[in-house]
Structures are given as structure tokens and as C-alpha cells.
């Protein structure tokens, strides 16, 4: 904290009481973000002596508790204790209903995360299933980063990535739905499925290991699965994922590992900050090897 305080004092901050309007959850769109990712920020206690916050994504895409935070009126500066030689410091100012900020050479704009009141109460009806993968080609999918090589192939009815492949994203966007996915990973590999282009359900080769917020079946960096239901490397596994409003239920290999858990906000996979709108599905390919043989989405409507 002393390092950031010194930086702030040099910048002329007087540490006056902060504007409580800074409090809340912010969905952030970033200019020139190299991986086309968006960020998320939560501020609490601004206007008191003890403001605090959470941020995605400073380190490894995690949901990080902010180490250093100072507020002066409509301006907020926050950062993290040095790790690996870096000491990231973010600055922003409340301008109308938006948060306008900078980080290094990037500029960013935060808007308030919308309140979504839809509840998974048993009244949702299933629509016509949509096969997102036809077993022949990548129709309906595109590269997340247009100027990078795709790095995916379809062979013998299986969609497979190459190391450090581009992430895949659906051309269509969806809101509430059930997703059936069949996948397998090799040893020490990991991937993920991004719901609405915002919330990642982790894919990880972790047979026999204790569950945490980064293991197979987790809402990445936010909610750990109840149990480890993973199969061994090289075996086909099945996800049944149900997304309604801001709750998600995940069944992994027939075991319910997340049960209507609340999604507090964006995870590191997020590429679309418009939380109140339908979003695409993402298949993460830029980590380890992963294969998919079935992806079927069933819309849920009233």
C-alpha cells in the first residue's frame, strides 16, 4: 500500500472522501486489449474510510481482491502489490454514468452492470435444439481474434484445436439455454466454455484432485464445483449446463457440481461487456489441447 500511496501523493491526490456513486459493479470495455477481452470491477465502501474492491483480470484472469485502493472525489486509483516484477496501477474517473479509465497505453470505459431479475423457477420452456457443431465443418463459428490463425480442424466428426489456437466464437448470440457438450482433454490440458461470451465454465484435466475455483466444472475463478466428477485424461466427458438470468447449473458426467449458483459478474474469458444482451458461445483453444464431438444448445423461453 505504501508504494501506491507514494504514487498517489506524487500525483496530487488529497485522499478526500470518495463519491459513493462509484460503488457497484462495472462492466468494462477496453481499447487495444490484445486478446479482445473485457474487464469487470466491483467497488464497495467508497465514501467511507474503508473502500475495497474486486477486479477481473489483473493476474491470470482471476477475480482478484484489490490490494491498493484510493479515492478522491470522482476519481479512483487502484492497483496490486508487485508480482513478477510488475506493479499494475489503474486510474479512472466517474463521468456521468460511466467510468472512464486508463492503464498503461490502454483506455477503458465502464458501465454499470445491469440487474437481471430472471429466476430459474421451473417455468422456463425448452425451444428447438440447435446443433452448434455439425460434425463436418466449423459452420456458425468464427475466430475471436480475426488477424490470428484459426488453429482448429474437424476430422472424423471431432473438432480439435492445435496448441495456442485462436478461441472460437459463435456467429449467433443466445440468452437463456441448456447446453449439452461432449469433450475430452489430454494430460495437463485445460480449456473452457464461455457462456454468453462472458462466463467461463472451466475444462481441466484434474482427475482425482480436490476441487477449487479453477478446476473442472468451476465457474472460473468464482465458484468451485461441489465435488470432483472428472474422468481420466483421454476419456470423453459430458457437460449439461443450464443458464437462466444470472444463475448457472452444471452437471458434469451425471453429477451436479454447481446448483443454481449466482454469477456475480464477468470472468476472464469475457469478450462481450453487454451483460443485459444475448451473447455468443466461446470455445477456449489458446491453452492446451481439447476436442469436442457434440455441442447442442436448447433455448429456454417463457
N, C-alpha and C positions, 0 to 999 in steps of 0.2 A: 504493500500500500504506500510505503514511503516514496518509492520510485514514481508512482503515478501522482502523488501529491506534489512532488517536486516539479513534475512536468506541468501540472495544472497551475501551480503558483507562478511558474515562469510565463505561462500563457495569460496570466492576469485574472484567473478565476478567484472570486472572493468567497466562494462557498456559501452564498446566500441561500435562503430556503428555496427549494425547487418547486416548480409548478406541478400540483397534483394531477393536472391533465396529462402528464407524461405517463402516469400509471396505466397498466393494462398490457394487453398482448398486441404485438405489432408484426405484420407480415411484410417482409422486406424484399424489394426488387433491387438488384444490383447492376450497375453499369460496368461492362467489361469484365464480368466474372468469367474466368476462363473455362469453367465446367458448366456454365449456364445454370448454376444453382441459385436458389433464393434462400434468404435467411429468416430467422424468427427471433424476436426479442420480447421478454416479459419484464416489466418493471413494477415493483411494489414499494410502498412506503415512501415514495417521493413526496416531499412536503413535511416529512418528519426527520428526526435526527438519524434514522437508520434505514436509508433506502437500500434496496437489494434487487437483484435481477438474475435472469437466466438467458442464455443465448445459444442459438444454433446458427453457424457452426464455426467455431474458432479452432478447435483441435479435433481432428479425426472425425469431424461431422457429429460429434457428441452433443448432447444437450448439456452445456457447461454452466455451472453456477459461476456468476461473475465475481472475480476476486477483488477488483478495484472499481469503485463507482463514486463519482462526484457529480452533483447537480447544482447549477447556478441559474435560477430563474427558468427560462425555457430551454436551456442548454444542458446536455448531458454528455459526460465523457466516461467511458468505461474501458476496462482492459483486464488482462490476465497476467499473473506472475510469470516471469520468463521461463520458457521451456525450450530446450534445444537451441538456445541462443536467440530466440525470438521474444519480443515483448509487444504483442499487438495492442494498440490503443485505438478505440473507435470514438468518433465525435459526432454529435447530432444536435439539431435544433428543432423545436416544435414550430411549425409554420402552418397556421390554420389548423386543419385536422390531420396534417401529415407530419412525419418525422423525416427531416432531410439531413443526411449524414455523409461522412467521408471516412475512408480507411485507405491509407497509402494513396494510390492513384485512382482508387475506385470512388464513385459516388453512389449513394443509395437513398431510396425513398421507402419509408414505412407507412403502411395504412393500418388502421385498427382491424384486428381480426373480427369477422362478423360473428354474431351469436346465432348459432344454428340449433333450433329447438326440436328438431325431429327426433323421435324416440323409437327404438326397436321394441315395439309393444305387441307384436304378433298380428298387427293389422295390415302389414305390407303384403302385396300380392306379387307373385312371380310373373314376369313377362316372358317373351320368347327368348330362349337361349341363343347366344351369339358365339360362334366358334371363332376365337381370336387368332387361332393358328390352324391353317387348313391341311397341314402335313405335307405340303408340296413346295410352298414358297413363302415369302415374307409379305404377302399382300396385306395391306392395312397397317403396316409398320413403317417407321422411318427412323433415321439416325437422330439421336438427340443433338449432337454437335455436327452440323452439316458439312464442315470442311475437314472432317476426320474420316478415315477409312471405316467402313461398317464393321467388319470383323465377325460377322455371323454367317453361317451356312445352314442349309437344310439338306439332310442326307438320310435316306431310309426312313422318312417320316419323323425325323428328330431335328429340332432346332438347337444348334450348338454354337457357342461363342469360341473365339480364339483368344489367347491371352491379351489382356489390356484392350479388349474390343470396345467399340462405342456402346453406349447404352441405347437400347431400343425403346421407342415410344409409339403408342398407337396414334393413328391419324384421327380416330374418333375419340370423343370425350364422353364420360359416364358419371353418374351421380351415385345413387344407392344401388347396390347389387350384391349378388353372391358370385364368387369366383371359384371355379374348380381348376386346380393346377396340378400337373404331374411333372416332377422334375427329379434330377439326380445330380450329385456333385462328387468330384473326386476327393482324395485325401487333401486336407489342409486348404480346401477351397471355400469361397463364400460368394454370395450373390444377394439379390433381394428383389422383391416385387413392390413397386411403388403404386399405391392406391391414389386415384385422382391426381397423380403426378405430384403427391405431397407427403404421403405417409408410407414409410417402408416397413414391410413385414420381412424380417431377416431370413435369409437362407444361409446356412452354415453347416459344414461338416463337423459335427461335435458329438458324435455318438458316445454315450456314457459319461459325459461331463456335466457338472452342476449347471443349472440354468441361470442366466443373468440377462441384463438388458441388451446384450449383443449376441445372444445365442439363437439357434434355430427356433423360429416361432415367436420371437420377440417383436414388439412394436419398437423398432430400432431406437436404442438409447433412451427409451422412455419407460416401457413396461416389460418386465421379464415374463416368460411363459411360466405357468404353474409347475410344470414338470418337463423333463427332457423326454420327448417322444420321438426323437430322431432315430433313423435307421443307419446302418453302417455305410461307409463311403462306397459308391458304385451301385447302391440299391435305389430303385425307384421309390419316390416318396410322394405323398399326396397332401395338398392343402385344400381345405374348404374355408373360404374367407367370406365373412358377411359384414358388409359396411352399410350402416344406416346413420345418417346425420354425422355426429362426432363420436360414434361408438363402433367398435370393431370386435368381432368374434372370430377366433381362429381355431380350427380343428386340424391337427397335424397327425397324419397316419391313424385317423379314427379317434384320437384323444383330443378333447377340448383343452387347449392350453391358454387361451385368452377368452374370457366370457364377458362380452359387452363392456369392455374396458373403455374408459374415456380417452379420447385423443385430445391432448391439451394444445397441440399445435404442430407445426411443420417439423419434419425430420430432415436429415442431411440429404436424402435423395431428392428433395423437393425442387421442382423446376417451374412450378406454377403457383404464384402467391395469391391467386384469387380464390380464397377458401370458400366463398359463397357460391361458386360456379362449378359445373361439371368439369372434370379433368381427365387426362389420359391415363393409361396404364403404362408403367415403366418396367422393363426387364433390365436388371443391372448386369452389365457384361465387362466392366472395366476392372474387376478384381480377378477372381480365379475362374476356373472352367466350370460351366454349368450347362445342362441340357434340359430341354422341355419337349414333351411329346403331346401334351394336351393342355389347352387353355380355353375354358368355356366360361363366358360371363352371362349371368341371368339377371336382367334389370329387375329392380323392386320398385313398385309403384303403389299408390293408394287405390 
